[in-house]
Amino acid sequence: MDETIYKRSGQGQEIKKGAQKTFKLRFKNRVVNVTKTIYIGRGTHNDIVLDTDLLVSRKHAVIEHTDESFTIQDLGSTNKTYVNGNPLREKEVKVLKNGDVVKIGNTEFNFGGKAPLRW
């Protein structure tokens, strides 16, 4: 079965115009602009679907844009969400910075604006 990496979904909320610049998620030779709330997980209802990775929960994590920053939150996953090698506690909200590496299951996401790929 092919892995669905990114799909557009009506679940995301559009970010207010004029807010902090758009950042990018880079993973598996793909780039996704973070311009809304993005849900990541194995379930087909997510915006980024990692459906062939059994280490990923159905609803694993969410990346959100606030007026001031971009944040990530683990949604109670079994195998944790990692930022720069450190596991997030369940429901912990972590502010993402340019160059951060997020690991969900076997997938690493590089987070940042114009930063080059780190792999």
Phi and psi restraints in degrees (range 20) as a CNS / XPLOR table:
assign (resid 1 and name C) (resid 2 and name N)
       (resid 2 and name CA) (resid 2 and name C) 1.0 -72.4 20.0 2
assign (resid 2 and name N) (resid 2 and name CA)
       (resid 2 and name C) (resid 3 and name N) 1.0 150.9 20.0 2
assign (resid 2 and name C) (resid 3 and name N)
       (resid 3 and name CA) (resid 3 and name C) 1.0 -91.9 20.0 2
assign (resid 3 and name N) (resid 3 and name CA)
       (resid 3 and name C) (resid 4 and name N) 1.0 127.1 20.0 2
assign (resid 3 and name C) (resid 4 and name N)
       (resid 4 and name CA) (resid 4 and name C) 1.0 -84.0 20.0 2
assign (resid 4 and name N) (resid 4 and name CA)
       (resid 4 and name C) (resid 5 and name N) 1.0 120.6 20.0 2
assign (resid 4 and name C) (resid 5 and name N)
       (resid 5 and name CA) (resid 5 and name C) 1.0 -93.3 20.0 2
assign (resid 5 and name N) (resid 5 and name CA)
       (resid 5 and name C) (resid 6 and name N) 1.0 -48.4 20.0 2
assign (resid 5 and name C) (resid 6 and name N)
       (resid 6 and name CA) (resid 6 and name C) 1.0 -145.1 20.0 2
assign (resid 6 and name N) (resid 6 and name CA)
       (resid 6 and name C) (resid 7 and name N) 1.0 134.5 20.0 2
assign (resid 6 and name C) (resid 7 and name N)
       (resid 7 and name CA) (resid 7 and name C) 1.0 -139.3 20.0 2
assign (resid 7 and name N) (resid 7 and name CA)
       (resid 7 and name C) (resid 8 and name N) 1.0 152.0 20.0 2
assign (resid 7 and name C) (resid 8 and name N)
       (resid 8 and name CA) (resid 8 and name C) 1.0 -81.6 20.0 2
assign (resid 8 and name N) (resid 8 and name CA)
       (resid 8 and name C) (resid 9 and name N) 1.0 143.1 20.0 2
assign (resid 8 and name C) (resid 9 and name N)
       (resid 9 and name CA) (resid 9 and name C) 1.0 -140.2 20.0 2
assign (resid 9 and name N) (resid 9 and name CA)
       (resid 9 and name C) (resid 10 and name N) 1.0 147.3 20.0 2
assign (resid 9 and name C) (resid 10 and name N)
       (resid 10 and name CA) (resid 10 and name C) 1.0 -76.5 20.0 2
assign (resid 10 and name N) (resid 10 and name CA)
       (resid 10 and name C) (resid 11 and name N) 1.0 -4.0 20.0 2
assign (resid 10 and name C) (resid 11 and name N)
       (resid 11 and name CA) (resid 11 and name C) 1.0 -73.6 20.0 2
assign (resid 11 and name N) (resid 11 and name CA)
       (resid 11 and name C) (resid 12 and name N) 1.0 -27.3 20.0 2
assign (resid 11 and name C) (resid 12 and name N)
       (resid 12 and name CA) (resid 12 and name C) 1.0 -71.4 20.0 2
assign (resid 12 and name N) (resid 12 and name CA)
       (resid 12 and name C) (resid 13 and name N) 1.0 151.5 20.0 2
assign (resid 12 and name C) (resid 13 and name N)
       (resid 13 and name CA) (resid 13 and name C) 1.0 -103.1 20.0 2
assign (resid 13 and name N) (resid 13 and name CA)
       (resid 13 and name C) (resid 14 and name N) 1.0 134.4 20.0 2
assign (resid 13 and name C) (resid 14 and name N)
       (resid 14 and name CA) (resid 14 and name C) 1.0 -68.3 20.0 2
assign (resid 14 and name N) (resid 14 and name CA)
       (resid 14 and name C) (resid 15 and name N) 1.0 141.0 20.0 2
assign (resid 14 and name C) (resid 15 and name N)
       (resid 15 and name CA) (resid 15 and name C) 1.0 -79.4 20.0 2
assign (resid 15 and name N) (resid 15 and name CA)
       (resid 15 and name C) (resid 16 and name N) 1.0 142.3 20.0 2
assign (resid 15 and name C) (resid 16 and name N)
       (resid 16 and name CA) (resid 16 and name C) 1.0 -59.9 20.0 2
assign (resid 16 and name N) (resid 16 and name CA)
       (resid 16 and name C) (resid 17 and name N) 1.0 139.0 20.0 2
assign (resid 16 and name C) (resid 17 and name N)
       (resid 17 and name CA) (resid 17 and name C) 1.0 -65.2 20.0 2
assign (resid 17 and name N) (resid 17 and name CA)
       (resid 17 and name C) (resid 18 and name N) 1.0 142.1 20.0 2
assign (resid 17 and name C) (resid 18 and name N)
       (resid 18 and name CA) (resid 18 and name C) 1.0 87.0 20.0 2
assign (resid 18 and name N) (resid 18 and name CA)
       (resid 18 and name C) (resid 19 and name N) 1.0 -3.0 20.0 2
assign (resid 18 and name C) (resid 19 and name N)
       (resid 19 and name CA) (resid 19 and name C) 1.0 -75.3 20.0 2
assign (resid 19 and name N) (resid 19 and name CA)
       (resid 19 and name C) (resid 20 and name N) 1.0 -178.8 20.0 2
assign (resid 19 and name C) (resid 20 and name N)
       (resid 20 and name CA) (resid 20 and name C) 1.0 -49.9 20.0 2
assign (resid 20 and name N) (resid 20 and name CA)
       (resid 20 and name C) (resid 21 and name N) 1.0 150.4 20.0 2
assign (resid 20 and name C) (resid 21 and name N)
       (resid 21 and name CA) (resid 21 and name C) 1.0 -55.8 20.0 2
assign (resid 21 and name N) (resid 21 and name CA)
       (resid 21 and name C) (resid 22 and name N) 1.0 158.2 20.0 2
assign (resid 21 and name C) (resid 22 and name N)
       (resid 22 and name CA) (resid 22 and name C) 1.0 -71.5 20.0 2
assign (resid 22 and name N) (resid 22 and name CA)
       (resid 22 and name C) (resid 23 and name N) 1.0 140.5 20.0 2
assign (resid 22 and name C) (resid 23 and name N)
       (resid 23 and name CA) (resid 23 and name C) 1.0 -112.2 20.0 2
assign (resid 23 and name N) (resid 23 and name CA)
       (resid 23 and name C) (resid 24 and name N) 1.0 169.8 20.0 2
assign (resid 23 and name C) (resid 24 and name N)
       (resid 24 and name CA) (resid 24 and name C) 1.0 -122.7 20.0 2
assign (resid 24 and name N) (resid 24 and name CA)
       (resid 24 and name C) (resid 25 and name N) 1.0 146.5 20.0 2
assign (resid 24 and name C) (resid 25 and name N)
       (resid 25 and name CA) (resid 25 and name C) 1.0 -106.1 20.0 2
assign (resid 25 and name N) (resid 25 and name CA)
       (resid 25 and name C) (resid 26 and name N) 1.0 126.4 20.0 2
assign (resid 25 and name C) (resid 26 and name N)
       (resid 26 and name CA) (resid 26 and name C) 1.0 -114.7 20.0 2
assign (resid 26 and name N) (resid 26 and name CA)
       (resid 26 and name C) (resid 27 and name N) 1.0 127.6 20.0 2
assign (resid 26 and name C) (resid 27 and name N)
       (resid 27 and name CA) (resid 27 and name C) 1.0 -162.3 20.0 2
assign (resid 27 and name N) (resid 27 and name CA)
       (resid 27 and name C) (resid 28 and name N) 1.0 144.0 20.0 2
assign (resid 27 and name C) (resid 28 and name N)
       (resid 28 and name CA) (resid 28 and name C) 1.0 45.4 20.0 2
assign (resid 28 and name N) (resid 28 and name CA)
       (resid 28 and name C) (resid 29 and name N) 1.0 47.9 20.0 2
assign (resid 28 and name C) (resid 29 and name N)
       (resid 29 and name CA) (resid 29 and name C) 1.0 59.7 20.0 2
assign (resid 29 and name N) (resid 29 and name CA)
       (resid 29 and name C) (resid 30 and name N) 1.0 27.0 20.0 2
assign (resid 29 and name C) (resid 30 and name N)
       (resid 30 and name CA) (resid 30 and name C) 1.0 -125.6 20.0 2
assign (resid 30 and name N) (resid 30 and name CA)
       (resid 30 and name C) (resid 31 and name N) 1.0 157.5 20.0 2
assign (resid 30 and name C) (resid 31 and name N)
       (resid 31 and name CA) (resid 31 and name C) 1.0 -131.0 20.0 2
assign (resid 31 and name N) (resid 31 and name CA)
       (resid 31 and name C) (resid 32 and name N) 1.0 129.5 20.0 2
assign (resid 31 and name C) (resid 32 and name N)
       (resid 32 and name CA) (resid 32 and name C) 1.0 -121.5 20.0 2
assign (resid 32 and name N) (resid 32 and name CA)
       (resid 32 and name C) (resid 33 and name N) 1.0 124.6 20.0 2
assign (resid 32 and name C) (resid 33 and name N)
       (resid 33 and name CA) (resid 33 and name C) 1.0 -73.3 20.0 2
assign (resid 33 and name N) (resid 33 and name CA)
       (resid 33 and name C) (resid 34 and name N) 1.0 131.6 20.0 2
assign (resid 33 and name C) (resid 34 and name N)
       (resid 34 and name CA) (resid 34 and name C) 1.0 -90.8 20.0 2
assign (resid 34 and name N) (resid 34 and name CA)
       (resid 34 and name C) (resid 35 and name N) 1.0 100.4 20.0 2
assign (resid 34 and name C) (resid 35 and name N)
       (resid 35 and name CA) (resid 35 and name C) 1.0 -125.1 20.0 2
assign (resid 35 and name N) (resid 35 and name CA)
       (resid 35 and name C) (resid 36 and name N) 1.0 9.1 20.0 2
assign (resid 35 and name C) (resid 36 and name N)
       (resid 36 and name CA) (resid 36 and name C) 1.0 -162.3 20.0 2
assign (resid 36 and name N) (resid 36 and name CA)
       (resid 36 and name C) (resid 37 and name N) 1.0 -178.4 20.0 2
assign (resid 36 and name C) (resid 37 and name N)
       (resid 37 and name CA) (resid 37 and name C) 1.0 -70.7 20.0 2
assign (resid 37 and name N) (resid 37 and name CA)
       (resid 37 and name C) (resid 38 and name N) 1.0 131.2 20.0 2
assign (resid 37 and name C) (resid 38 and name N)
       (resid 38 and name CA) (resid 38 and name C) 1.0 -123.5 20.0 2
assign (resid 38 and name N) (resid 38 and name CA)
       (resid 38 and name C) (resid 39 and name N) 1.0 122.7 20.0 2
assign (resid 38 and name C) (resid 39 and name N)
       (resid 39 and name CA) (resid 39 and name C) 1.0 -96.2 20.0 2
assign (resid 39 and name N) (resid 39 and name CA)
       (resid 39 and name C) (resid 40 and name N) 1.0 138.8 20.0 2
assign (resid 39 and name C) (resid 40 and name N)
       (resid 40 and name CA) (resid 40 and name C) 1.0 -124.0 20.0 2
assign (resid 40 and name N) (resid 40 and name CA)
       (resid 40 and name C) (resid 41 and name N) 1.0 133.7 20.0 2
assign (resid 40 and name C) (resid 41 and name N)
       (resid 41 and name CA) (resid 41 and name C) 1.0 176.4 20.0 2
assign (resid 41 and name N) (resid 41 and name CA)
       (resid 41 and name C) (resid 42 and name N) 1.0 -175.5 20.0 2
assign (resid 41 and name C) (resid 42 and name N)
       (resid 42 and name CA) (resid 42 and name C) 1.0 -85.4 20.0 2
assign (resid 42 and name N) (resid 42 and name CA)
       (resid 42 and name C) (resid 43 and name N) 1.0 -24.0 20.0 2
assign (resid 42 and name C) (resid 43 and name N)
       (resid 43 and name CA) (resid 43 and name C) 1.0 -70.8 20.0 2
assign (resid 43 and name N) (resid 43 and name CA)
       (resid 43 and name C) (resid 44 and name N) 1.0 147.5 20.0 2
assign (resid 43 and name C) (resid 44 and name N)
       (resid 44 and name CA) (resid 44 and name C) 1.0 -69.2 20.0 2
assign (resid 44 and name N) (resid 44 and name CA)
       (resid 44 and name C) (resid 45 and name N) 1.0 -12.6 20.0 2
assign (resid 44 and name C) (resid 45 and name N)
       (resid 45 and name CA) (resid 45 and name C) 1.0 -80.1 20.0 2
assign (resid 45 and name N) (resid 45 and name CA)
       (resid 45 and name C) (resid 46 and name N) 1.0 -7.5 20.0 2
assign (resid 45 and name C) (resid 46 and name N)
       (resid 46 and name CA) (resid 46 and name C) 1.0 -78.9 20.0 2
assign (resid 46 and name N) (resid 46 and name CA)
       (resid 46 and name C) (resid 47 and name N) 1.0 161.2 20.0 2
assign (resid 46 and name C) (resid 47 and name N)
       (resid 47 and name CA) (resid 47 and name C) 1.0 -77.8 20.0 2
assign (resid 47 and name N) (resid 47 and name CA)
       (resid 47 and name C) (resid 48 and name N) 1.0 -39.7 20.0 2
assign (resid 47 and name C) (resid 48 and name N)
       (resid 48 and name CA) (resid 48 and name C) 1.0 -113.1 20.0 2
assign (resid 48 and name N) (resid 48 and name CA)
       (resid 48 and name C) (resid 49 and name N) 1.0 115.1 20.0 2
assign (resid 48 and name C) (resid 49 and name N)
       (resid 49 and name CA) (resid 49 and name C) 1.0 -107.3 20.0 2
assign (resid 49 and name N) (resid 49 and name CA)
       (resid 49 and name C) (resid 50 and name N) 1.0 120.9 20.0 2
assign (resid 49 and name C) (resid 50 and name N)
       (resid 50 and name CA) (resid 50 and name C) 1.0 -112.6 20.0 2
assign (resid 50 and name N) (resid 50 and name CA)
       (resid 50 and name C) (resid 51 and name N) 1.0 70.0 20.0 2
assign (resid 50 and name C) (resid 51 and name N)
       (resid 51 and name CA) (resid 51 and name C) 1.0 -81.0 20.0 2
assign (resid 51 and name N) (resid 51 and name CA)
       (resid 51 and name C) (resid 52 and name N) 1.0 -5.4 20.0 2
assign (resid 51 and name C) (resid 52 and name N)
       (resid 52 and name CA) (resid 52 and name C) 1.0 -105.4 20.0 2
assign (resid 52 and name N) (resid 52 and name CA)
       (resid 52 and name C) (resid 53 and name N) 1.0 1.6 20.0 2
assign (resid 52 and name C) (resid 53 and name N)
       (resid 53 and name CA) (resid 53 and name C) 1.0 -102.5 20.0 2
assign (resid 53 and name N) (resid 53 and name CA)
       (resid 53 and name C) (resid 54 and name N) 1.0 107.7 20.0 2
assign (resid 53 and name C) (resid 54 and name N)
       (resid 54 and name CA) (resid 54 and name C) 1.0 -72.8 20.0 2
assign (resid 54 and name N) (resid 54 and name CA)
       (resid 54 and name C) (resid 55 and name N) 1.0 -7.4 20.0 2
assign (resid 54 and name C) (resid 55 and name N)
       (resid 55 and name CA) (resid 55 and name C) 1.0 -82.5 20.0 2
assign (resid 55 and name N) (resid 55 and name CA)
       (resid 55 and name C) (resid 56 and name N) 1.0 -7.8 20.0 2
assign (resid 55 and name C) (resid 56 and name N)
       (resid 56 and name CA) (resid 56 and name C) 1.0 -97.7 20.0 2
assign (resid 56 and name N) (resid 56 and name CA)
       (resid 56 and name C) (resid 57 and name N) 1.0 130.7 20.0 2
assign (resid 56 and name C) (resid 57 and name N)
       (resid 57 and name CA) (resid 57 and name C) 1.0 -75.7 20.0 2
assign (resid 57 and name N) (resid 57 and name CA)
       (resid 57 and name C) (resid 58 and name N) 1.0 161.6 20.0 2
assign (resid 57 and name C) (resid 58 and name N)
       (resid 58 and name CA) (resid 58 and name C) 1.0 -57.0 20.0 2
assign (resid 58 and name N) (resid 58 and name CA)
       (resid 58 and name C) (resid 59 and name N) 1.0 -42.3 20.0 2
assign (resid 58 and name C) (resid 59 and name N)
       (resid 59 and name CA) (resid 59 and name C) 1.0 -127.1 20.0 2
assign (resid 59 and name N) (resid 59 and name CA)
       (resid 59 and name C) (resid 60 and name N) 1.0 93.9 20.0 2
assign (resid 59 and name C) (resid 60 and name N)
       (resid 60 and name CA) (resid 60 and name C) 1.0 -92.5 20.0 2
assign (resid 60 and name N) (resid 60 and name CA)
       (resid 60 and name C) (resid 61 and name N) 1.0 -53.1 20.0 2
assign (resid 60 and name C) (resid 61 and name N)
       (resid 61 and name CA) (resid 61 and name C) 1.0 -151.9 20.0 2
assign (resid 61 and name N) (resid 61 and name CA)
       (resid 61 and name C) (resid 62 and name N) 1.0 165.5 20.0 2
assign (resid 61 and name C) (resid 62 and name N)
       (resid 62 and name CA) (resid 62 and name C) 1.0 -136.3 20.0 2
assign (resid 62 and name N) (resid 62 and name CA)
       (resid 62 and name C) (resid 63 and name N) 1.0 137.5 20.0 2
assign (resid 62 and name C) (resid 63 and name N)
       (resid 63 and name CA) (resid 63 and name C) 1.0 -110.0 20.0 2
assign (resid 63 and name N) (resid 63 and name CA)
       (resid 63 and name C) (resid 64 and name N) 1.0 127.1 20.0 2
assign (resid 63 and name C) (resid 64 and name N)
       (resid 64 and name CA) (resid 64 and name C) 1.0 -127.2 20.0 2
assign (resid 64 and name N) (resid 64 and name CA)
       (resid 64 and name C) (resid 65 and name N) 1.0 152.5 20.0 2
assign (resid 64 and name C) (resid 65 and name N)
       (resid 65 and name CA) (resid 65 and name C) 1.0 -107.3 20.0 2
assign (resid 65 and name N) (resid 65 and name CA)
       (resid 65 and name C) (resid 66 and name N) 1.0 127.2 20.0 2
assign (resid 65 and name C) (resid 66 and name N)
       (resid 66 and name CA) (resid 66 and name C) 1.0 -107.3 20.0 2
assign (resid 66 and name N) (resid 66 and name CA)
       (resid 66 and name C) (resid 67 and name N) 1.0 -179.2 20.0 2
assign (resid 66 and name C) (resid 67 and name N)
       (resid 67 and name CA) (resid 67 and name C) 1.0 -60.3 20.0 2
assign (resid 67 and name N) (resid 67 and name CA)
       (resid 67 and name C) (resid 68 and name N) 1.0 -29.4 20.0 2
assign (resid 67 and name C) (resid 68 and name N)
       (resid 68 and name CA) (resid 68 and name C) 1.0 -107.6 20.0 2
assign (resid 68 and name N) (resid 68 and name CA)
       (resid 68 and name C) (resid 69 and name N) 1.0 -23.4 20.0 2
assign (resid 68 and name C) (resid 69 and name N)
       (resid 69 and name CA) (resid 69 and name C) 1.0 -160.0 20.0 2
assign (resid 69 and name N) (resid 69 and name CA)
       (resid 69 and name C) (resid 70 and name N) 1.0 177.4 20.0 2
assign (resid 69 and name C) (resid 70 and name N)
       (resid 70 and name CA) (resid 70 and name C) 1.0 -109.1 20.0 2
assign (resid 70 and name N) (resid 70 and name CA)
       (resid 70 and name C) (resid 71 and name N) 1.0 136.7 20.0 2
assign (resid 70 and name C) (resid 71 and name N)
       (resid 71 and name CA) (resid 71 and name C) 1.0 -128.7 20.0 2
assign (resid 71 and name N) (resid 71 and name CA)
       (resid 71 and name C) (resid 72 and name N) 1.0 158.3 20.0 2
assign (resid 71 and name C) (resid 72 and name N)
       (resid 72 and name CA) (resid 72 and name C) 1.0 -127.6 20.0 2
assign (resid 72 and name N) (resid 72 and name CA)
       (resid 72 and name C) (resid 73 and name N) 1.0 145.8 20.0 2
assign (resid 72 and name C) (resid 73 and name N)
       (resid 73 and name CA) (resid 73 and name C) 1.0 -138.9 20.0 2
assign (resid 73 and name N) (resid 73 and name CA)
       (resid 73 and name C) (resid 74 and name N) 1.0 132.2 20.0 2
assign (resid 73 and name C) (resid 74 and name N)
       (resid 74 and name CA) (resid 74 and name C) 1.0 -78.3 20.0 2
assign (resid 74 and name N) (resid 74 and name CA)
       (resid 74 and name C) (resid 75 and name N) 1.0 134.2 20.0 2
assign (resid 74 and name C) (resid 75 and name N)
       (resid 75 and name CA) (resid 75 and name C) 1.0 -99.7 20.0 2
assign (resid 75 and name N) (resid 75 and name CA)
       (resid 75 and name C) (resid 76 and name N) 1.0 35.6 20.0 2
assign (resid 75 and name C) (resid 76 and name N)
       (resid 76 and name CA) (resid 76 and name C) 1.0 84.5 20.0 2
assign (resid 76 and name N) (resid 76 and name CA)
       (resid 76 and name C) (resid 77 and name N) 1.0 29.9 20.0 2
assign (resid 76 and name C) (resid 77 and name N)
       (resid 77 and name CA) (resid 77 and name C) 1.0 -66.1 20.0 2
assign (resid 77 and name N) (resid 77 and name CA)
       (resid 77 and name C) (resid 78 and name N) 1.0 158.0 20.0 2
assign (resid 77 and name C) (resid 78 and name N)
       (resid 78 and name CA) (resid 78 and name C) 1.0 -72.5 20.0 2
assign (resid 78 and name N) (resid 78 and name CA)
       (resid 78 and name C) (resid 79 and name N) 1.0 -39.1 20.0 2
assign (resid 78 and name C) (resid 79 and name N)
       (resid 79 and name CA) (resid 79 and name C) 1.0 -108.9 20.0 2
assign (resid 79 and name N) (resid 79 and name CA)
       (resid 79 and name C) (resid 80 and name N) 1.0 17.4 20.0 2
assign (resid 79 and name C) (resid 80 and name N)
       (resid 80 and name CA) (resid 80 and name C) 1.0 67.7 20.0 2
assign (resid 80 and name N) (resid 80 and name CA)
       (resid 80 and name C) (resid 81 and name N) 1.0 161.4 20.0 2
assign (resid 80 and name C) (resid 81 and name N)
       (resid 81 and name CA) (resid 81 and name C) 1.0 -114.8 20.0 2
assign (resid 81 and name N) (resid 81 and name CA)
       (resid 81 and name C) (resid 82 and name N) 1.0 135.8 20.0 2
assign (resid 81 and name C) (resid 82 and name N)
       (resid 82 and name CA) (resid 82 and name C) 1.0 -115.7 20.0 2
assign (resid 82 and name N) (resid 82 and name CA)
       (resid 82 and name C) (resid 83 and name N) 1.0 138.0 20.0 2
assign (resid 82 and name C) (resid 83 and name N)
       (resid 83 and name CA) (resid 83 and name C) 1.0 -121.0 20.0 2
assign (resid 83 and name N) (resid 83 and name CA)
       (resid 83 and name C) (resid 84 and name N) 1.0 117.2 20.0 2
assign (resid 83 and name C) (resid 84 and name N)
       (resid 84 and name CA) (resid 84 and name C) 1.0 54.0 20.0 2
assign (resid 84 and name N) (resid 84 and name CA)
       (resid 84 and name C) (resid 85 and name N) 1.0 38.6 20.0 2
assign (resid 84 and name C) (resid 85 and name N)
       (resid 85 and name CA) (resid 85 and name C) 1.0 84.6 20.0 2
assign (resid 85 and name N) (resid 85 and name CA)
       (resid 85 and name C) (resid 86 and name N) 1.0 -3.9 20.0 2
assign (resid 85 and name C) (resid 86 and name N)
       (resid 86 and name CA) (resid 86 and name C) 1.0 -104.5 20.0 2
assign (resid 86 and name N) (resid 86 and name CA)
       (resid 86 and name C) (resid 87 and name N) 1.0 127.9 20.0 2
assign (resid 86 and name C) (resid 87 and name N)
       (resid 87 and name CA) (resid 87 and name C) 1.0 -72.8 20.0 2
assign (resid 87 and name N) (resid 87 and name CA)
       (resid 87 and name C) (resid 88 and name N) 1.0 141.1 20.0 2
assign (resid 87 and name C) (resid 88 and name N)
       (resid 88 and name CA) (resid 88 and name C) 1.0 -83.8 20.0 2
assign (resid 88 and name N) (resid 88 and name CA)
       (resid 88 and name C) (resid 89 and name N) 1.0 141.8 20.0 2
assign (resid 88 and name C) (resid 89 and name N)
       (resid 89 and name CA) (resid 89 and name C) 1.0 -75.1 20.0 2
assign (resid 89 and name N) (resid 89 and name CA)
       (resid 89 and name C) (resid 90 and name N) 1.0 156.8 20.0 2
assign (resid 89 and name C) (resid 90 and name N)
       (resid 90 and name CA) (resid 90 and name C) 1.0 -55.4 20.0 2
assign (resid 90 and name N) (resid 90 and name CA)
       (resid 90 and name C) (resid 91 and name N) 1.0 130.2 20.0 2
assign (resid 90 and name C) (resid 91 and name N)
       (resid 91 and name CA) (resid 91 and name C) 1.0 71.0 20.0 2
assign (resid 91 and name N) (resid 91 and name CA)
       (resid 91 and name C) (resid 92 and name N) 1.0 1.5 20.0 2
assign (resid 91 and name C) (resid 92 and name N)
       (resid 92 and name CA) (resid 92 and name C) 1.0 -67.8 20.0 2
assign (resid 92 and name N) (resid 92 and name CA)
       (resid 92 and name C) (resid 93 and name N) 1.0 136.6 20.0 2
assign (resid 92 and name C) (resid 93 and name N)
       (resid 93 and name CA) (resid 93 and name C) 1.0 -105.7 20.0 2
assign (resid 93 and name N) (resid 93 and name CA)
       (resid 93 and name C) (resid 94 and name N) 1.0 122.5 20.0 2
assign (resid 93 and name C) (resid 94 and name N)
       (resid 94 and name CA) (resid 94 and name C) 1.0 -117.3 20.0 2
assign (resid 94 and name N) (resid 94 and name CA)
       (resid 94 and name C) (resid 95 and name N) 1.0 130.4 20.0 2
assign (resid 94 and name C) (resid 95 and name N)
       (resid 95 and name CA) (resid 95 and name C) 1.0 -76.4 20.0 2
assign (resid 95 and name N) (resid 95 and name CA)
       (resid 95 and name C) (resid 96 and name N) 1.0 129.9 20.0 2
assign (resid 95 and name C) (resid 96 and name N)
       (resid 96 and name CA) (resid 96 and name C) 1.0 -91.0 20.0 2
assign (resid 96 and name N) (resid 96 and name CA)
       (resid 96 and name C) (resid 97 and name N) 1.0 141.9 20.0 2
assign (resid 96 and name C) (resid 97 and name N)
       (resid 97 and name CA) (resid 97 and name C) 1.0 -119.1 20.0 2
assign (resid 97 and name N) (resid 97 and name CA)
       (resid 97 and name C) (resid 98 and name N) 1.0 157.9 20.0 2
assign (resid 97 and name C) (resid 98 and name N)
       (resid 98 and name CA) (resid 98 and name C) 1.0 -53.9 20.0 2
assign (resid 98 and name N) (resid 98 and name CA)
       (resid 98 and name C) (resid 99 and name N) 1.0 126.6 20.0 2
assign (resid 98 and name C) (resid 99 and name N)
       (resid 99 and name CA) (resid 99 and name C) 1.0 96.1 20.0 2
assign (resid 99 and name N) (resid 99 and name CA)
       (resid 99 and name C) (resid 100 and name N) 1.0 -7.7 20.0 2
assign (resid 99 and name C) (resid 100 and name N)
       (resid 100 and name CA) (resid 100 and name C) 1.0 -62.9 20.0 2
assign (resid 100 and name N) (resid 100 and name CA)
       (resid 100 and name C) (resid 101 and name N) 1.0 147.1 20.0 2
assign (resid 100 and name C) (resid 101 and name N)
       (resid 101 and name CA) (resid 101 and name C) 1.0 -112.3 20.0 2
assign (resid 101 and name N) (resid 101 and name CA)
       (resid 101 and name C) (resid 102 and name N) 1.0 121.3 20.0 2
assign (resid 101 and name C) (resid 102 and name N)
       (resid 102 and name CA) (resid 102 and name C) 1.0 -106.3 20.0 2
assign (resid 102 and name N) (resid 102 and name CA)
       (resid 102 and name C) (resid 103 and name N) 1.0 130.4 20.0 2
assign (resid 102 and name C) (resid 103 and name N)
       (resid 103 and name CA) (resid 103 and name C) 1.0 -117.8 20.0 2
assign (resid 103 and name N) (resid 103 and name CA)
       (resid 103 and name C) (resid 104 and name N) 1.0 124.7 20.0 2
assign (resid 103 and name C) (resid 104 and name N)
       (resid 104 and name CA) (resid 104 and name C) 1.0 -127.2 20.0 2
assign (resid 104 and name N) (resid 104 and name CA)
       (resid 104 and name C) (resid 105 and name N) 1.0 115.6 20.0 2
assign (resid 104 and name C) (resid 105 and name N)
       (resid 105 and name CA) (resid 105 and name C) 1.0 60.7 20.0 2
assign (resid 105 and name N) (resid 105 and name CA)
       (resid 105 and name C) (resid 106 and name N) 1.0 -128.4 20.0 2
assign (resid 105 and name C) (resid 106 and name N)
       (resid 106 and name CA) (resid 106 and name C) 1.0 -95.8 20.0 2
assign (resid 106 and name N) (resid 106 and name CA)
       (resid 106 and name C) (resid 107 and name N) 1.0 6.9 20.0 2
assign (resid 106 and name C) (resid 107 and name N)
       (resid 107 and name CA) (resid 107 and name C) 1.0 -104.3 20.0 2
assign (resid 107 and name N) (resid 107 and name CA)
       (resid 107 and name C) (resid 108 and name N) 1.0 130.0 20.0 2
assign (resid 107 and name C) (resid 108 and name N)
       (resid 108 and name CA) (resid 108 and name C) 1.0 -105.2 20.0 2
assign (resid 108 and name N) (resid 108 and name CA)
       (resid 108 and name C) (resid 109 and name N) 1.0 132.5 20.0 2
assign (resid 108 and name C) (resid 109 and name N)
       (resid 109 and name CA) (resid 109 and name C) 1.0 -111.8 20.0 2
assign (resid 109 and name N) (resid 109 and name CA)
       (resid 109 and name C) (resid 110 and name N) 1.0 131.2 20.0 2
assign (resid 109 and name C) (resid 110 and name N)
       (resid 110 and name CA) (resid 110 and name C) 1.0 -99.2 20.0 2
assign (resid 110 and name N) (resid 110 and name CA)
       (resid 110 and name C) (resid 111 and name N) 1.0 128.8 20.0 2
assign (resid 110 and name C) (resid 111 and name N)
       (resid 111 and name CA) (resid 111 and name C) 1.0 -108.6 20.0 2
assign (resid 111 and name N) (resid 111 and name CA)
       (resid 111 and name C) (resid 112 and name N) 1.0 128.8 20.0 2
assign (resid 111 and name C) (resid 112 and name N)
       (resid 112 and name CA) (resid 112 and name C) 1.0 169.8 20.0 2
assign (resid 112 and name N) (resid 112 and name CA)
       (resid 112 and name C) (resid 113 and name N) 1.0 172.6 20.0 2
assign (resid 112 and name C) (resid 113 and name N)
       (resid 113 and name CA) (resid 113 and name C) 1.0 -78.6 20.0 2
assign (resid 113 and name N) (resid 113 and name CA)
       (resid 113 and name C) (resid 114 and name N) 1.0 -99.3 20.0 2
assign (resid 113 and name C) (resid 114 and name N)
       (resid 114 and name CA) (resid 114 and name C) 1.0 -97.8 20.0 2
assign (resid 114 and name N) (resid 114 and name CA)
       (resid 114 and name C) (resid 115 and name N) 1.0 13.4 20.0 2
assign (resid 114 and name C) (resid 115 and name N)
       (resid 115 and name CA) (resid 115 and name C) 1.0 -64.2 20.0 2
assign (resid 115 and name N) (resid 115 and name CA)
       (resid 115 and name C) (resid 116 and name N) 1.0 143.6 20.0 2
assign (resid 115 and name C) (resid 116 and name N)
       (resid 116 and name CA) (resid 116 and name C) 1.0 -69.8 20.0 2
assign (resid 116 and name N) (resid 116 and name CA)
       (resid 116 and name C) (resid 117 and name N) 1.0 161.4 20.0 2
assign (resid 116 and name C) (resid 117 and name N)
       (resid 117 and name CA) (resid 117 and name C) 1.0 -59.1 20.0 2
assign (resid 117 and name N) (resid 117 and name CA)
       (resid 117 and name C) (resid 118 and name N) 1.0 142.3 20.0 2
assign (resid 117 and name C) (resid 118 and name N)
       (resid 118 and name CA) (resid 118 and name C) 1.0 -102.6 20.0 2
assign (resid 118 and name N) (resid 118 and name CA)
       (resid 118 and name C) (resid 119 and name N) 1.0 20.5 20.0 2
